[in-house]
């Protein structure tokens, strides 16, 4: 059976080629699209791919993961401008039936000289997947949504490697940021494979209703590396489907 990781990569490579065959990975009869700017179904994807292919786009897979019925990826896109993205697909019977994403213009390097997409890529510690998933959930619910910043050192290593384009390394810089621009209101989904965990959250960034995707790398039970994308959620009257961002 073809892996969900391979199917995800085949589908998203259609952005480069404009080949409508890439959209055949999708079961259009059941497909639920959560990108507010994309129409429902594989026909909508084929149209989107054809339009994007005219701009000579490039899709670079930085990290690709699988978790049960889900495959998710951390990508670099060149759509006339450079962007960092997370893509999530849910599969049934070998076909994609649901999709979420979060895309942000590429910025950086950050004050520690790190880019949004560089850093560790190797998946390890498969036996720790569920422990890391539980720890990430507890961190988000306690520190980010619950705003108990005194608990940050319980979950985050002091020498945190930071890929957010505006922050330097270290848990102290993260703590300071969480008292300012970031306000998390809800955790929607936690996906994990080995030492990596992706948390899909809703909140406000500089006062704007936003979708916040955080990818954490764990080592020894603590978060030691962090990547994210933050995307403003458009007003309801601008959506091209009725499924919502989450």
Secondary structure, 3 states (H helix, E strand, C coil): CCCHHHHHHHHHHHHHHCCHHHHHHECCCCCEECCCCCCCHHHHHHHHHHHHHCCCCEEEEEEEEEECCEEEEEEEEECCCEEEEEEEEEEECCEEEEEEEEEEECCCCCCCCCCCCCCCCCCCCHHHHHHHHHHHHHHHHHHHHCCCHHHHHHHEEEEEEECCCCCCCCHHHHHHHHCCCEEEEEEEEEEEECCEEEEEEEEEECCEEEEEEEEEEEECCEEEEEEEEEEECCCHHHCCCCCCCC
